[in-house]
Amino acid sequence: MDSSPFNNLPQDTLHQIFCHLPLRQIAAAKCVCKALRAALSSASFHHLLHTQSRSLPLLALKTSHRHVSPLLTLHSFDPAANHWLKFSLSFLPFAALHPITSSNGLLYLWASSPQNPQKALVVCNPLTARFKTLPQLGSAWSRHGAVLAGSLSAVLVLTELAVLYYSENGNPNFTPNWLKFSSNLPSKPRSPVLVSDFILTLCDVGSPWRSQWAMFKGRIVDTDKAMQWVRLERREWGDIFDILKRPRLVKAGSDRKVYMVGGLKSSYALQSACTTILVLRLDLDTLEWEEAGRMPLEMYRCFVESSKFKVFGGGNRVCFSAKRVGRLALWEEFGDGKNAWRWVDGVPGSGDVLSRGFVFEARLDAVL
């Protein structure tokens, strides 16, 4: 950019040019060079955009605890543009970062450094380089707890035995901290999701020899007491949990619906093979299930040789990853009730690694 005409423009003029671009193009421009990154990361530019609420729905990849990126970068896929984006996390004063979830434009990460190996939960906005470290937790929570975030007023870390709850109530005289209470779950929670003011999770209530999955719902109230769970079940559901292998919950775009994804078994036998991957949708008002999508057989053949696959997503998108596939399978549901499957190429890293991720709705106006 040393010889670029942009260097001759006043910063105010540069800001006026870029403020009319979609957020997708602003994020891409910040990756061009240090000069543009500085100009588009300035407080004055963010103030100019603050009144313009824009969001960019992305699918972000988690960093494996075994493979920590030295570049401190968040890799995200833009489904609308069919393009991968990189967000620098170098503004965070930590050597090891593990992105885990996001909410309302904010990114949540487990972070540590050689000087302080104890993992801390950090929340930040990668677009504005603002961050906050939440009160210290033990490292065991980062290994065994699932982090659920609705906002800074509702952050939970959920395990089989306990729940940690963090809240900021806006009172300047109140010092926010973690509240701990019993979770009272029958087994380890699988793929818990935070929907409005309650949690949905799957638990194995079967025997050591055969899994039997059930869905539980717990409301976030009276956090000084034990968590109270209700098992969601109806006679009309029949064998809905028996036809899926390794079921997972995925949060839908509406607070009144949730997806359940798993391999469709060919029979009820203990080691029965799967014929494809099924996406079911549950209406939380009527508690009625319906099929939302079914992976095409030619796509599913790429997953057959893998012993397991990973599922992540949210809103109206679900991603699937497996070892040795080298790309992601993406299912999308549209407003007219139709859905489509496609491949996502160019996944960062080795194709032999299982990709994990979450939905990240990037926003410049997301504040801590």
C-alpha positions as CSV (number, residue, x, y, z in Angstrom):
1,M,0.0,0.0,0.0
2,D,3.1,2.3,0.1
3,S,2.4,3.6,-3.4
4,S,-1.4,3.2,-3.3
5,P,-3.6,6.3,-3.9
6,F,-5.4,5.3,-0.6
7,N,-2.3,6.7,1.2
8,N,-3.2,10.2,-0.1
9,L,-6.7,10.1,1.1
10,P,-7.7,11.7,4.5
11,Q,-8.8,9.1,6.9
12,D,-12.3,10.6,7.1
13,T,-12.7,10.2,3.4
14,L,-11.5,6.6,3.6
15,H,-14.0,5.9,6.3
16,Q,-16.8,7.5,4.2
17,I,-15.9,5.2,1.3
18,F,-15.9,2.0,3.3
19,C,-18.9,2.7,5.5
20,H,-21.1,2.1,2.5
21,L,-19.8,-1.4,1.9
22,P,-21.4,-4.5,3.2
23,L,-19.8,-6.0,6.3
24,R,-18.6,-8.9,4.3
25,Q,-16.4,-6.6,2.1
26,I,-15.3,-4.6,5.1
27,A,-14.1,-7.8,6.8
28,A,-12.3,-8.8,3.6
29,A,-10.6,-5.4,3.2
30,K,-9.1,-5.6,6.7
31,C,-7.1,-8.6,5.5
32,V,-5.5,-6.8,2.6
33,C,-2.8,-5.0,4.5
34,K,-1.8,-3.4,7.8
35,A,-2.8,0.1,6.7
36,L,-6.4,-0.9,5.8
37,R,-6.7,-3.0,8.9
38,A,-5.6,0.0,11.1
39,A,-8.0,2.4,9.3
40,L,-11.0,0.1,9.4
41,S,-10.3,-0.9,13.1
42,S,-10.1,2.6,14.4
43,A,-12.6,3.9,17.0
44,S,-13.8,6.7,14.7
45,F,-14.7,4.2,11.9
46,H,-16.5,1.9,14.4
47,H,-18.4,5.0,15.8
48,L,-19.4,5.8,12.2
49,L,-20.9,2.3,11.8
50,H,-22.3,2.0,15.2
51,T,-25.8,3.3,14.2
52,Q,-25.8,0.9,11.2
53,S,-26.7,-2.5,12.6
54,R,-25.1,-5.0,10.2
55,S,-24.5,-8.7,10.7
56,L,-22.6,-11.4,8.7
57,P,-23.6,-15.0,9.5
58,L,-20.6,-17.2,9.3
59,L,-19.6,-20.8,10.2
60,A,-16.5,-20.6,12.4
61,L,-14.1,-23.4,13.0
62,K,-12.9,-24.4,16.5
63,T,-9.2,-24.9,17.1
64,S,-8.3,-28.4,18.2
65,H,-6.7,-28.5,21.7
66,R,-4.0,-30.7,20.1
67,H,-3.3,-28.3,17.2
68,V,-3.1,-24.7,18.5
69,S,-2.6,-22.3,15.7
70,P,0.5,-20.0,16.2
71,L,-1.1,-17.4,14.0
72,L,-4.0,-16.8,16.4
73,T,-6.6,-16.7,13.6
74,L,-10.3,-17.5,13.5
75,H,-11.2,-19.3,10.3
76,S,-14.8,-18.7,9.2
77,F,-16.8,-19.7,6.1
78,D,-19.3,-17.3,4.5
79,P,-22.0,-19.4,3.0
80,A,-23.6,-16.6,1.0
81,A,-20.3,-15.7,-0.7
82,N,-18.9,-19.3,-0.7
83,H,-15.7,-17.9,0.7
84,W,-13.4,-18.4,3.7
85,L,-12.5,-15.4,5.9
86,K,-9.8,-15.0,8.5
87,F,-10.1,-12.9,11.6
88,S,-6.9,-12.0,13.5
89,L,-7.0,-12.7,17.2
90,S,-3.5,-11.3,17.8
91,F,-5.0,-8.5,19.9
92,L,-5.6,-11.0,22.7
93,P,-2.7,-11.2,25.2
94,F,-2.7,-15.1,25.2
95,A,-0.5,-17.6,23.5
96,A,-3.1,-20.4,23.2
97,L,-6.7,-19.8,22.1
98,H,-9.5,-22.2,21.6
99,P,-12.7,-20.6,20.2
100,I,-15.7,-22.5,21.5
101,T,-19.0,-20.6,20.8
102,S,-20.5,-17.2,20.0
103,S,-23.6,-15.2,20.7
104,N,-24.8,-11.8,19.6
105,G,-21.7,-11.0,17.6
106,L,-19.3,-11.9,20.5
107,L,-16.8,-14.7,20.4
108,Y,-16.1,-16.9,23.4
109,L,-12.7,-18.7,23.8
110,W,-10.7,-20.7,26.3
111,A,-7.3,-18.9,26.6
112,S,-4.0,-19.6,28.4
113,S,-0.4,-18.5,28.3
114,P,3.0,-19.9,29.5
115,Q,3.0,-17.5,32.3
116,N,-0.5,-18.5,33.4
117,P,-1.4,-22.0,32.1
118,Q,-4.7,-21.9,34.0
119,K,-7.4,-21.5,31.3
120,A,-9.6,-18.4,31.3
121,L,-12.8,-17.8,29.6
122,V,-12.5,-14.8,27.3
123,V,-15.2,-12.9,25.4
124,C,-14.3,-10.6,22.5
125,N,-15.4,-9.0,19.3
126,P,-12.8,-9.9,16.6
127,L,-14.0,-7.0,14.4
128,T,-13.3,-4.3,16.9
129,A,-10.4,-6.0,18.9
130,R,-12.2,-5.5,22.2
131,F,-12.2,-8.2,24.8
132,K,-12.9,-9.1,28.4
133,T,-11.7,-11.9,30.6
134,L,-14.4,-13.5,32.8
135,P,-13.6,-14.4,36.4
136,Q,-11.2,-17.3,36.7
137,L,-12.3,-20.9,36.4
138,G,-10.4,-24.1,36.9
139,S,-8.9,-25.9,33.9
140,A,-11.1,-28.9,34.5
141,W,-14.1,-26.9,33.4
142,S,-12.5,-26.2,30.0
143,R,-11.9,-30.0,29.5
144,H,-15.3,-31.3,30.6
145,G,-17.8,-28.4,30.4
146,A,-20.0,-27.2,27.5
147,V,-20.1,-23.4,27.3
148,L,-23.5,-21.9,26.4
149,A,-23.9,-18.2,25.8
150,G,-27.0,-16.1,25.3
151,S,-25.3,-12.8,26.1
152,L,-23.0,-11.4,28.8
153,S,-26.1,-11.6,31.1
154,A,-26.3,-15.4,30.6
155,V,-23.2,-17.5,30.2
156,L,-23.2,-21.1,31.5
157,V,-20.7,-24.0,31.7
158,L,-22.6,-27.3,31.9
159,T,-21.4,-30.7,33.0
160,E,-23.1,-33.8,34.2
161,L,-22.7,-32.9,37.9
162,A,-22.7,-29.1,38.0
163,V,-23.6,-25.9,36.3
164,L,-21.7,-22.6,36.4
165,Y,-23.7,-19.5,35.8
166,Y,-22.3,-16.0,35.1
167,S,-24.4,-12.9,34.9
168,E,-23.9,-9.1,34.6
169,N,-27.0,-7.2,35.8
170,G,-25.8,-3.7,35.0
171,N,-25.5,-2.6,38.6
172,P,-22.1,-0.8,39.0
173,N,-22.1,-1.8,42.7
174,F,-22.5,-5.5,41.8
175,T,-19.4,-7.6,41.2
176,P,-20.3,-10.4,38.7
177,N,-19.0,-13.8,39.5
178,W,-19.7,-17.5,38.8
179,L,-22.6,-19.2,40.6
180,K,-22.3,-22.9,41.0
181,F,-25.2,-25.3,41.5
182,S,-26.0,-28.9,40.9
183,S,-27.1,-29.9,37.4
184,N,-28.9,-33.1,38.4
185,L,-28.6,-34.8,35.0
186,P,-28.8,-38.6,34.6
187,S,-25.6,-38.7,32.5
188,K,-23.2,-36.5,30.6
189,P,-25.1,-33.9,28.6
190,R,-24.7,-34.3,24.8
191,S,-24.9,-31.3,22.4
192,P,-26.7,-28.9,24.8
193,V,-28.2,-25.8,23.3
194,L,-29.4,-22.6,24.9
195,V,-32.9,-21.6,23.5
196,S,-34.3,-18.4,25.0
197,D,-34.2,-18.9,28.8
198,F,-33.9,-22.7,28.9
199,I,-31.5,-25.4,28.0
200,L,-32.2,-28.5,25.8
201,T,-29.8,-31.5,26.0
202,L,-29.6,-35.2,25.2
203,C,-28.7,-37.7,27.8
204,D,-28.0,-41.4,27.6
205,V,-30.5,-43.1,30.0
206,G,-29.7,-46.6,28.8
207,S,-27.5,-49.4,30.1
208,P,-23.7,-49.9,29.7
209,W,-24.5,-52.3,26.9
210,R,-27.0,-50.3,24.9
211,S,-27.5,-46.5,24.6
212,Q,-31.0,-45.1,25.0
213,W,-31.2,-41.4,24.3
214,A,-33.7,-38.9,25.9
215,M,-34.2,-35.2,25.7
216,F,-34.3,-33.0,28.8
217,K,-35.3,-29.4,29.3
218,G,-34.2,-27.1,32.1
219,R,-35.1,-23.5,32.7
220,I,-32.6,-20.9,33.9
221,V,-34.3,-19.8,37.1
222,D,-33.4,-19.8,40.8
223,T,-29.7,-20.3,40.0
224,D,-28.9,-20.6,43.7
225,K,-30.7,-23.9,43.7
226,A,-30.2,-27.2,41.9
227,M,-31.2,-27.2,38.2
228,Q,-34.6,-28.8,37.6
229,W,-35.0,-30.8,34.4
230,V,-38.0,-32.2,32.7
231,R,-37.8,-35.1,30.3
232,L,-39.5,-34.2,27.0
233,E,-41.4,-37.2,25.7
234,R,-44.7,-38.0,24.0
235,R,-46.3,-41.3,23.1
236,E,-46.6,-40.1,19.5
237,W,-42.8,-39.9,19.3
238,G,-42.6,-43.7,19.3
239,D,-39.0,-44.9,18.5
240,I,-37.7,-41.5,17.3
241,F,-34.5,-41.8,19.4
242,D,-33.9,-45.4,18.4
243,I,-33.7,-44.8,14.6
244,L,-30.7,-42.4,14.9
245,K,-27.2,-43.3,15.6
246,R,-25.1,-40.8,17.7
247,P,-27.9,-38.1,17.7
248,R,-27.0,-34.4,18.2
249,L,-29.0,-31.3,18.8
250,V,-28.4,-28.2,16.7
251,K,-30.1,-24.8,17.5
252,A,-32.5,-23.6,14.8
253,G,-33.0,-20.0,13.7
254,S,-36.3,-19.8,15.6
255,D,-36.5,-20.0,19.4
256,R,-39.5,-22.3,18.9
257,K,-37.6,-25.1,16.9
258,V,-34.6,-27.3,17.3
259,Y,-32.9,-29.8,15.0
260,M,-31.8,-33.3,15.9
261,V,-29.2,-34.9,13.5
262,G,-27.8,-38.4,13.4
263,G,-27.2,-41.5,11.2
264,L,-30.3,-43.2,10.0
265,K,-30.1,-46.8,11.2
266,S,-31.0,-49.6,8.8
267,S,-32.5,-51.7,11.6
268,Y,-32.9,-51.8,15.4
269,A,-29.9,-54.2,15.8
270,L,-27.2,-53.0,18.2
271,Q,-24.5,-52.6,15.6
272,S,-26.7,-51.8,12.6
273,A,-25.3,-49.9,9.7
274,C,-26.6,-46.5,8.7
275,T,-28.1,-45.7,5.3
276,T,-27.7,-41.9,5.4
277,I,-27.7,-38.9,7.7
278,L,-31.1,-37.5,8.8
279,V,-32.0,-34.0,9.9
280,L,-35.2,-33.9,12.1
281,R,-37.0,-30.7,13.3
282,L,-38.9,-30.4,16.6
283,D,-41.5,-27.8,17.1
284,L,-41.1,-26.8,20.7
285,D,-44.7,-25.5,20.9
286,T,-46.5,-28.6,19.6
287,L,-43.7,-31.1,20.4
288,E,-44.1,-32.6,16.9
289,W,-41.2,-34.0,14.9
290,E,-40.8,-33.8,11.1
291,E,-38.1,-34.7,8.7
292,A,-36.2,-31.5,7.5
293,G,-33.5,-33.1,5.4
294,R,-31.8,-36.3,4.3
295,M,-28.2,-36.4,3.0
296,P,-28.0,-37.5,-0.6
297,L,-26.6,-41.0,-1.0
298,E,-23.7,-39.9,-3.3
299,M,-22.6,-37.5,-0.6
300,Y,-23.2,-39.9,2.3
301,R,-20.8,-42.5,0.6
302,C,-17.9,-40.2,1.5
303,F,-18.9,-40.5,5.2
304,V,-19.4,-44.3,5.3
305,E,-15.7,-45.2,5.8
306,S,-15.3,-42.9,8.7
307,S,-16.1,-44.3,12.1
308,K,-17.7,-41.1,13.3
309,F,-18.6,-37.6,12.1
310,K,-19.0,-34.2,13.7
311,V,-22.0,-32.0,13.4
312,F,-22.2,-28.2,14.1
313,G,-24.2,-25.2,12.9
314,G,-27.2,-23.2,13.8
315,G,-29.8,-20.9,12.4
316,N,-30.8,-22.6,9.1
317,R,-27.5,-24.4,8.4
318,V,-25.9,-27.7,9.6
319,C,-22.3,-28.7,8.8
320,F,-20.9,-32.3,8.7
321,S,-17.3,-33.3,8.9
322,A,-15.4,-36.6,9.0
323,K,-11.8,-37.8,8.8
324,R,-10.3,-38.3,5.3
325,V,-13.2,-36.5,3.6
326,G,-11.2,-33.3,3.2
327,R,-14.2,-31.0,2.9
328,L,-17.5,-30.1,4.7
329,A,-21.0,-31.2,3.8
330,L,-23.4,-28.3,4.3
331,W,-27.2,-28.5,4.7
332,E,-29.2,-25.3,4.4
333,E,-32.9,-24.7,4.9
334,F,-34.6,-21.8,3.2
335,G,-37.6,-19.7,4.1
336,D,-40.0,-21.4,1.7
337,G,-39.5,-24.8,3.4
338,K,-37.0,-26.1,0.8
339,N,-33.5,-27.3,1.6
340,A,-30.3,-28.0,-0.2
341,W,-27.0,-29.9,0.3
342,R,-23.6,-28.9,-1.0
343,W,-19.9,-29.3,-0.4
344,V,-17.7,-26.7,1.2
345,D,-14.1,-26.9,-0.2
346,G,-10.9,-25.2,1.0
347,V,-11.2,-26.2,4.6
348,P,-8.1,-24.8,6.5
349,G,-5.7,-27.4,7.8
350,S,-5.4,-31.1,7.0
351,G,-8.3,-32.9,5.5
352,D,-7.6,-35.8,7.9
353,V,-8.8,-33.7,10.9
354,L,-12.3,-33.7,12.2
355,S,-13.6,-30.1,11.9
356,R,-15.7,-28.7,14.8
357,G,-17.3,-25.3,14.8
358,F,-20.2,-23.0,15.6
359,V,-22.2,-20.2,14.1
360,F,-20.6,-16.8,14.4
361,E,-22.7,-13.8,13.5
362,A,-20.1,-11.1,13.0
363,R,-21.2,-7.6,14.0
364,L,-19.3,-4.4,14.4
365,D,-21.8,-3.0,16.9
366,A,-21.5,-5.9,19.3
367,V,-20.1,-4.4,22.5
368,L,-18.9,-5.9,25.7
